[in-house]
Amino acid sequence: MATCENYTILRKLGTGGFADVFLARNDNDQSICALKVIVKNSGFNEEFEAYIQKEIDTMKDLHHNYILNLVDSNMNAVYKRNTGAAYDVCFMALELAHEGDLFDYILQTNPFSEELVRYYLHQMVEAFDYMNQKGITHRDLKPENLLFDSEFNIKVSDFGWASRQARNTSNAGTLNYMAPEIKMQETYSPYPADIFSLGILLFTMVAKHPPFSMPDTQDKYYKVLVSNRSDLFWKYHTKRKPSGLDYFSESFRDLITQMLQLDPVTRPSLAEIKSHEWFNLPIPSKQEVKEEFKKRKQIIQEEKMRKDQELPEVVVGPEIYQNSIVHRGSEETKEEEAELVFKHLDTIKCDDLYHTTRECEIYHPMFSTLSQFFSSSPVEELFLVLLSSVAKLSTEYEISATCYKVDFKVVKDDIPVNICASVLQTDQEGISCVHFQKSIQGDIFLFNETYKQIKDFFGGHSNAEEPKGKEEI
């Protein structure tokens, strides 16, 4: 296995921006963490190093129940592949969010009730209030950055764009969740910018879709909202809802309208949100929340079981590899190709790749997501079905030559998402996990749609329950 100082790499969790994230084991105490690794390549200059150090320093200053904890960091580490190749890197070891992504539950089950959303708003306000008291703002609040611990508490993550300045000019954040004043490239206060992003998240949690495509005055929905016609905004969003305008409570509509205002001065502060009528309505107990998610997980598990469905007819030959950039862990590598993903590009004939022998990566249940299913079908057969389904959806994919994994890109309406799909070996003999992971960047809604399409294509191969045995690593 690959190593990074005193951490053993178990498997890759995702890629995005400038880093790879791995599931890793601390060899000193056997604890499991998420290891965020950045290679010091030719583009790693003093400015970039200062950017990474700033994120580390920010997280070192944050110790809160609803903020993801920084376990360890090292600006001068060495990453060693199992081939012996080594790279100078820096890393951040992060607390593992055992229950994954909050938005997975929304996208794969039902929208959240306002009571449940309010429960999580209380946690998010507490986390942001704590951050603000330390003079820290987040500036990149989005669905992927809200994680769950084992008790289904919120964990705010990813502080790469965090700021300690009262005024900012940098174009920070993710476009779909970015406050208008940031896009306008004005000098802005990051505090109301975070409030704006929070308003988008709250709306999406209740509606199961965002309030607009982009917070821009040219956007149909946002245009009416900032034209003082919030009545039309809510009318548009409820005309297809089962209970019409009453789908959203009046006090919820009032709070969201305030949080999404164009003028940042008119948005409520955290203190004003805490005093708002909607915020102070009843919330479920912690036990009720855990029961709610237990039911949601059961619904997802039942939906995945396709024992009675037919198996897809799949014939895959060497030609499927013709559009693929092939990855193999070899000794000869150009430095620039190791920039992000520690993979060595190798020119292998398609027929050779088709017949290559692969090893199955291990499934670790302590990091499981909802975007996976289990099967008793042979690993090779599952991988061929996976490749066939990916080839139908993408013309840009990279097939691993060493394990049962494919990285691919899907684009819809000019919106891209990069996905890593793997067939993993569980600790139960004869049961495999087909696992999907979105890159750090990319549209979460398109990811979910793509995952469902591929899962449907597998049909009767999705025929096993998640193994319940205790993990041994």
C-alpha positions as CSV (number, residue, x, y, z in Angstrom):
1,M,0.0,0.0,0.0
2,A,1.0,3.6,-0.5
3,T,2.0,5.6,2.5
4,C,2.3,9.3,3.5
5,E,4.6,9.6,6.5
6,N,2.9,7.7,9.3
7,Y,-0.3,7.2,7.3
8,T,-1.2,4.1,5.2
9,I,-3.4,4.9,2.2
10,L,-6.5,2.6,2.2
11,R,-8.2,4.0,-0.9
12,K,-9.0,7.2,-2.7
13,L,-12.1,9.2,-1.8
14,G,-12.0,12.0,-4.3
15,T,-10.1,14.5,-6.3
16,G,-10.7,18.2,-6.9
17,G,-9.1,21.6,-7.2
18,F,-5.5,21.0,-6.2
19,A,-5.7,18.0,-3.9
20,D,-6.5,14.3,-3.6
21,V,-8.4,13.0,-0.6
22,F,-7.7,9.5,0.7
23,L,-9.1,7.2,3.3
24,A,-6.1,6.6,5.5
25,R,-5.0,4.8,8.7
26,N,-2.7,6.4,11.3
27,D,-0.1,3.7,11.9
28,N,0.6,5.1,15.4
29,D,-2.8,4.7,16.9
30,Q,-4.7,2.8,14.1
31,S,-7.3,5.6,13.8
32,I,-8.9,6.3,10.4
33,C,-9.1,9.7,8.9
34,A,-9.5,11.6,5.6
35,L,-6.1,12.6,4.3
36,K,-6.0,15.6,2.0
37,V,-2.8,15.5,0.0
38,I,-1.3,18.2,-2.2
39,V,1.8,17.4,-4.4
40,K,4.6,20.0,-4.5
41,N,5.0,20.1,-8.2
42,S,6.3,22.9,-10.4
43,G,3.2,25.0,-9.7
44,F,3.6,24.8,-6.0
45,N,5.1,28.3,-5.4
46,E,5.4,30.5,-2.3
47,E,1.9,32.0,-2.9
48,F,0.3,28.6,-3.1
49,E,2.2,27.4,-0.1
50,A,0.9,30.4,1.9
51,Y,-2.7,29.5,0.7
52,I,-2.4,26.0,2.1
53,Q,-0.8,27.2,5.3
54,K,-3.6,29.6,5.8
55,E,-6.2,26.9,5.6
56,I,-4.2,24.8,8.1
57,D,-3.8,27.7,10.5
58,T,-7.6,28.5,10.2
59,M,-8.6,24.9,11.1
60,K,-6.1,24.8,14.0
61,D,-8.0,27.7,15.5
62,L,-11.4,26.0,15.2
63,H,-12.5,23.4,17.8
64,H,-16.3,23.0,17.7
65,N,-18.8,20.1,17.7
66,Y,-20.2,21.2,14.4
67,I,-17.0,21.9,12.5
68,L,-14.8,19.2,11.0
69,N,-11.7,18.8,13.1
70,L,-8.1,19.0,11.8
71,V,-6.3,16.0,13.3
72,D,-2.8,16.5,11.9
73,S,-0.9,18.4,9.2
74,N,2.5,18.4,7.6
75,M,3.9,20.9,5.1
76,N,7.0,18.8,4.3
77,A,5.9,15.2,3.9
78,V,6.7,12.4,1.5
79,Y,4.1,10.3,-0.3
80,K,5.4,6.9,-1.3
81,R,3.7,4.6,-3.9
82,N,3.8,0.9,-3.5
83,T,6.0,0.9,-6.6
84,G,8.7,2.9,-4.7
85,A,8.1,6.2,-6.4
86,A,8.1,9.1,-4.0
87,Y,6.8,12.7,-4.1
88,D,7.2,15.7,-1.9
89,V,3.7,16.7,-0.6
90,C,1.9,18.5,2.2
91,F,-1.2,17.0,3.8
92,M,-4.0,17.6,6.2
93,A,-5.5,14.7,8.2
94,L,-9.1,15.4,8.9
95,E,-11.7,13.9,11.2
96,L,-13.8,11.3,9.3
97,A,-17.4,12.2,8.7
98,H,-18.8,8.7,9.1
99,E,-22.3,9.3,7.6
100,G,-21.1,11.2,4.6
101,D,-22.9,14.1,3.0
102,L,-26.1,15.7,4.2
103,F,-27.4,16.3,0.7
104,D,-27.1,12.7,-0.2
105,Y,-30.1,12.0,2.0
106,I,-32.1,14.8,0.3
107,L,-31.3,13.8,-3.2
108,Q,-31.9,10.0,-2.7
109,T,-34.9,10.2,-0.4
110,N,-37.3,13.1,0.1
111,P,-37.0,16.8,0.9
112,F,-36.5,17.6,4.6
113,S,-39.4,18.9,6.7
114,E,-39.0,22.5,7.9
115,E,-38.7,21.2,11.4
116,L,-35.7,19.0,10.4
117,V,-34.1,21.9,8.4
118,R,-34.6,24.1,11.5
119,Y,-32.8,21.6,13.6
120,Y,-29.8,21.8,11.3
121,L,-30.0,25.6,11.0
122,H,-29.5,25.7,14.8
123,Q,-26.3,23.7,14.5
124,M,-25.1,25.8,11.5
125,V,-25.8,29.1,13.2
126,E,-23.9,27.9,16.3
127,A,-20.9,26.9,14.2
128,F,-20.9,30.1,12.2
129,D,-21.4,32.2,15.3
130,Y,-18.4,30.5,16.8
131,M,-16.3,31.1,13.7
132,N,-17.4,34.8,13.5
133,Q,-16.5,35.4,17.1
134,K,-12.9,34.4,16.1
135,G,-13.1,36.7,13.1
136,I,-13.4,33.9,10.6
137,T,-15.8,33.6,7.7
138,H,-16.2,30.5,5.4
139,R,-16.9,31.9,1.9
140,D,-17.6,28.5,0.3
141,L,-20.7,27.2,1.9
142,K,-22.3,24.6,-0.3
143,P,-23.9,21.1,-0.1
144,E,-20.7,19.1,-0.3
145,N,-19.2,21.0,2.6
146,L,-22.0,20.0,5.1
147,L,-21.1,16.5,6.4
148,F,-22.5,14.2,9.0
149,D,-20.8,12.6,12.0
150,S,-22.0,9.2,13.3
151,E,-24.7,10.9,15.4
152,F,-26.0,12.9,12.3
153,N,-24.7,16.2,13.6
154,I,-23.5,18.7,11.0
155,K,-19.8,19.1,10.3
156,V,-18.9,22.2,8.4
157,S,-15.9,21.4,6.2
158,D,-13.4,22.9,3.7
159,F,-11.9,26.1,4.9
160,G,-9.7,26.8,1.8
161,W,-11.6,30.0,1.1
162,A,-12.0,31.1,4.7
163,S,-11.1,34.7,5.6
164,R,-10.1,36.6,8.6
165,Q,-10.6,40.0,6.9
166,A,-13.5,42.3,7.5
167,R,-13.5,43.3,3.8
168,N,-12.6,41.1,0.8
169,T,-12.1,41.6,-2.9
170,S,-11.2,38.0,-4.0
171,N,-13.6,36.0,-6.2
172,A,-14.0,33.2,-3.7
173,G,-16.5,30.4,-3.5
174,T,-18.6,28.3,-5.8
175,L,-20.6,30.1,-8.5
176,N,-24.0,28.6,-7.8
177,Y,-23.8,29.6,-4.1
178,M,-21.8,32.8,-4.4
179,A,-23.3,36.0,-3.2
180,P,-23.9,38.6,-6.0
181,E,-21.5,41.2,-4.6
182,I,-18.7,38.7,-5.0
183,K,-19.4,38.0,-8.6
184,M,-19.6,41.8,-9.2
185,Q,-16.0,42.0,-8.1
186,E,-16.8,44.6,-5.5
187,T,-15.1,45.1,-2.1
188,Y,-17.5,43.1,0.1
189,S,-18.1,42.0,3.7
190,P,-17.8,38.2,3.9
191,Y,-20.3,37.9,6.7
192,P,-23.5,38.7,4.7
193,A,-22.0,36.7,1.8
194,D,-22.1,33.6,4.1
195,I,-25.7,34.4,5.0
196,F,-26.6,34.4,1.3
197,S,-25.1,31.0,0.7
198,L,-26.9,29.7,3.8
199,G,-30.2,30.9,2.5
200,I,-29.6,28.9,-0.7
201,L,-28.9,25.8,1.3
202,L,-32.0,26.1,3.5
203,F,-34.2,26.5,0.5
204,T,-32.7,23.5,-1.2
205,M,-33.1,21.3,1.8
206,V,-36.9,22.0,1.9
207,A,-37.5,22.1,-1.9
208,K,-35.0,19.4,-3.1
209,H,-33.8,21.9,-5.8
210,P,-32.0,25.3,-5.6
211,P,-33.9,28.6,-5.7
212,F,-32.3,29.7,-8.9
213,S,-29.6,28.5,-11.4
214,M,-27.3,31.5,-10.6
215,P,-27.7,34.5,-8.2
216,D,-27.8,36.8,-11.2
217,T,-30.3,39.5,-12.2
218,Q,-30.6,37.8,-15.6
219,D,-31.8,34.6,-13.9
220,K,-35.6,34.3,-14.1
221,Y,-36.2,33.4,-10.5
222,Y,-33.6,35.7,-8.9
223,K,-34.7,38.6,-11.1
224,V,-38.2,38.7,-9.6
225,L,-36.9,38.2,-6.1
226,V,-34.6,41.3,-6.3
227,S,-37.3,43.3,-8.1
228,N,-39.3,43.4,-4.9
229,R,-41.7,40.7,-6.3
230,S,-41.0,37.9,-3.8
231,D,-44.7,36.9,-4.2
232,L,-43.9,35.9,-7.8
233,F,-40.7,34.1,-6.8
234,W,-42.7,31.9,-4.3
235,K,-45.6,31.5,-6.7
236,Y,-43.2,30.2,-9.4
237,H,-41.6,27.7,-6.9
238,T,-44.9,26.4,-5.6
239,K,-47.1,26.0,-8.7
240,R,-46.2,22.4,-9.0
241,K,-45.9,21.6,-5.3
242,P,-48.6,19.3,-3.9
243,S,-50.0,22.0,-1.5
244,G,-49.3,25.0,-3.6
245,L,-48.0,28.1,-1.7
246,D,-48.5,26.4,1.6
247,Y,-45.7,24.0,0.8
248,F,-43.4,26.6,2.4
249,S,-44.6,28.2,5.6
250,E,-45.1,31.9,5.6
251,S,-42.4,32.5,8.2
252,F,-39.9,30.3,6.2
253,R,-40.7,32.3,3.0
254,D,-40.0,35.5,4.9
255,L,-36.7,34.4,6.3
256,I,-35.4,33.0,3.0
257,T,-36.5,36.2,1.1
258,Q,-34.5,38.3,3.6
259,M,-31.4,36.1,3.4
260,L,-31.3,36.2,-0.5
261,Q,-31.5,39.9,-0.8
262,L,-29.3,41.5,-3.5
263,D,-28.1,44.3,-1.1
264,P,-26.0,42.6,1.6
265,V,-26.8,45.3,4.1
266,T,-30.4,44.2,4.1
267,R,-29.7,40.6,4.8
268,P,-30.2,39.5,8.4
269,S,-27.2,38.9,10.7
270,L,-26.8,35.6,12.6
271,A,-28.3,37.4,15.7
272,E,-31.3,38.5,13.6
273,I,-31.8,35.0,12.2
274,K,-31.8,33.6,15.8
275,S,-34.5,36.1,16.7
276,H,-36.7,35.3,13.7
277,E,-40.0,33.7,14.2
278,W,-39.2,30.6,12.1
279,F,-36.0,29.9,13.9
280,N,-37.8,29.8,17.2
281,L,-40.5,27.3,16.2
282,P,-40.2,23.7,17.6
283,I,-37.4,21.3,16.5
284,P,-37.2,17.5,16.8
285,S,-35.2,15.9,19.5
286,K,-31.8,14.3,18.7
287,Q,-33.3,10.8,19.0
288,E,-36.1,11.7,16.6
289,V,-33.5,12.9,14.1
290,K,-31.6,9.7,14.4
291,E,-34.8,7.7,13.9
292,E,-35.6,9.9,10.8
293,F,-32.3,9.1,9.2
294,K,-32.5,5.4,10.1
295,K,-35.8,5.3,8.1
296,R,-34.3,7.2,5.2
297,K,-31.4,4.8,5.1
298,Q,-33.8,1.9,5.1
299,I,-35.7,3.4,2.2
300,I,-32.5,3.8,0.2
301,Q,-31.4,0.3,0.9
302,E,-34.8,-1.2,-0.1
303,E,-34.7,0.8,-3.3
304,K,-31.3,-0.5,-4.2
305,M,-32.3,-4.1,-4.0
306,R,-33.1,-5.3,-7.5
307,K,-33.0,-9.1,-7.1
308,D,-36.1,-9.6,-9.3
309,Q,-34.8,-7.5,-12.2
310,E,-33.2,-8.9,-15.3
311,L,-29.4,-8.6,-15.7
312,P,-28.3,-6.3,-18.5
313,E,-26.8,-7.8,-21.6
314,V,-23.3,-6.5,-21.8
315,V,-20.6,-7.4,-24.3
316,V,-17.4,-5.4,-23.8
317,G,-14.3,-5.8,-25.9
318,P,-11.0,-4.0,-26.3
319,E,-12.7,-1.2,-28.3
320,I,-14.1,0.3,-25.1
321,Y,-10.6,1.3,-24.1
322,Q,-10.0,3.4,-27.2
323,N,-11.4,6.6,-25.7
324,S,-9.7,6.1,-22.4
325,I,-6.5,7.5,-21.0
326,V,-4.9,4.5,-19.3
327,H,-3.5,4.7,-15.8
328,R,-0.9,2.3,-14.6
329,G,1.4,2.4,-11.7
330,S,4.8,2.2,-13.5
331,E,8.2,3.4,-12.6
332,E,8.7,5.8,-15.5
333,T,6.8,9.0,-15.2
334,K,7.0,12.7,-16.1
335,E,6.9,14.9,-13.1
336,E,4.0,17.0,-14.5
337,E,1.7,13.9,-14.8
338,A,2.0,13.4,-11.0
339,E,0.6,16.8,-10.4
340,L,-2.6,15.8,-8.6
341,V,-3.5,12.1,-8.6
342,F,-0.2,10.3,-8.2
343,K,-0.9,8.3,-11.4
344,H,1.6,7.5,-14.0
345,L,0.4,7.6,-17.6
346,D,1.4,4.6,-19.6
347,T,0.7,3.9,-23.3
348,I,-0.8,0.4,-23.2
349,K,-2.4,-1.3,-26.2
350,C,-6.2,-1.5,-25.8
351,D,-6.1,-5.3,-26.1
352,D,-3.4,-5.5,-23.4
353,L,-5.5,-3.4,-21.0
354,Y,-8.5,-5.5,-21.7
355,H,-6.6,-8.7,-20.6
356,T,-4.7,-7.1,-17.7
357,T,-5.0,-8.6,-14.2
358,R,-6.5,-6.2,-11.6
359,E,-6.6,-6.3,-7.9
360,C,-9.8,-5.4,-6.0
361,E,-9.5,-2.5,-3.6
362,I,-11.0,-3.0,-0.1
363,Y,-14.3,-1.6,1.0
364,H,-14.1,0.1,4.4
365,P,-17.6,0.4,6.0
366,M,-16.6,3.1,8.4
367,F,-16.6,5.4,5.4
368,S,-19.7,4.5,3.4
369,T,-21.9,6.7,1.3
370,L,-25.4,6.4,-0.1
371,S,-24.0,6.4,-3.6
372,Q,-23.1,2.7,-3.6
373,F,-24.8,-0.7,-3.8
374,F,-23.8,-4.3,-3.1
375,S,-23.8,-7.4,-5.3
376,S,-23.1,-11.1,-5.2
377,S,-22.2,-11.1,-8.9
378,P,-18.5,-11.8,-9.9
379,V,-16.2,-8.8,-9.7
380,E,-15.1,-9.0,-13.4
381,E,-18.8,-9.1,-14.5
382,L,-19.6,-6.1,-12.4
383,F,-16.7,-4.1,-13.8
384,L,-17.7,-4.9,-17.4
385,V,-21.2,-3.7,-16.7
386,L,-19.8,-0.5,-15.1
387,L,-17.6,0.2,-18.1
388,S,-20.5,-0.4,-20.5
389,S,-22.7,2.0,-18.6
390,V,-20.0,4.7,-18.3
391,A,-19.3,4.5,-22.0
392,K,-22.9,5.2,-22.7
393,L,-22.9,8.4,-20.6
394,S,-19.3,9.7,-21.2
395,T,-16.8,10.1,-23.9
396,E,-14.1,11.1,-21.4
397,Y,-13.1,8.3,-19.1
398,E,-10.0,6.8,-17.6
399,I,-9.8,3.1,-16.8
400,S,-7.4,1.9,-14.2
401,A,-5.0,-0.8,-15.2
402,T,-4.3,-2.0,-11.7
403,C,-7.8,-2.1,-10.0
404,Y,-11.5,-2.1,-10.8
405,K,-11.9,1.6,-11.1
406,V,-12.9,4.2,-13.8
407,D,-12.8,8.0,-13.6
408,F,-15.2,9.7,-16.0
409,K,-16.7,13.1,-16.8
410,V,-20.4,13.8,-17.6
411,V,-21.7,17.1,-19.0
412,K,-25.3,18.2,-19.2
413,D,-26.4,21.7,-20.2
414,D,-22.8,22.8,-20.0
415,I,-22.7,21.7,-16.4
416,P,-19.9,19.1,-15.7
417,V,-19.2,16.6,-13.0
418,N,-16.3,14.2,-12.5
419,I,-17.0,10.9,-11.0
420,C,-14.8,8.0,-9.7
421,A,-16.6,4.6,-9.8
422,S,-15.0,1.4,-8.3
423,V,-15.8,-2.2,-7.6
424,L,-14.6,-2.9,-4.1
425,Q,-14.1,-6.1,-2.1
426,T,-16.0,-6.4,1.2
427,D,-15.0,-8.6,4.1
428,Q,-17.9,-10.9,3.3
429,E,-16.9,-13.5,0.8
430,G,-18.7,-13.2,-2.5
431,I,-20.1,-9.7,-1.9
432,S,-18.7,-6.7,-3.7
433,C,-19.5,-3.0,-3.4
434,V,-20.0,-0.8,-6.5
435,H,-19.0,2.6,-5.1
436,F,-19.4,6.1,-6.7
437,Q,-17.6,9.3,-5.5
438,K,-18.0,12.8,-6.9
439,S,-14.9,14.9,-7.3
440,I,-14.6,17.9,-4.9
441,Q,-15.7,20.2,-7.7
442,G,-18.8,19.4,-9.8
443,D,-22.5,19.6,-9.7
444,I,-24.1,17.5,-7.0
445,F,-27.5,17.2,-8.7
446,L,-25.9,15.9,-12.0
447,F,-23.8,13.5,-9.9
448,N,-26.9,12.1,-8.3
449,E,-28.8,11.8,-11.6
450,T,-25.8,10.0,-13.2
451,Y,-25.5,7.6,-10.3
452,K,-29.2,6.7,-10.5
453,Q,-28.8,6.0,-14.3
454,I,-25.9,3.7,-13.8
455,K,-27.5,1.9,-10.8
456,D,-30.6,1.3,-13.0
457,F,-28.5,0.0,-15.8
458,F,-27.0,-2.6,-13.4
459,G,-30.5,-4.0,-12.8
460,G,-30.5,-7.4,-11.0
461,H,-26.8,-7.1,-10.2
462,S,-27.8,-4.8,-7.3
463,N,-28.9,-7.8,-5.2
464,A,-27.1,-7.9,-1.9
465,E,-27.3,-6.1,1.5
466,E,-24.4,-4.2,3.0
467,P,-22.3,-6.6,5.1
468,K,-22.8,-6.2,8.8
469,G,-19.5,-7.7,9.9
470,K,-17.0,-5.7,12.0
471,E,-14.3,-4.1,9.9
472,E,-10.7,-5.2,10.5
473,I,-8.1,-3.0,8.9
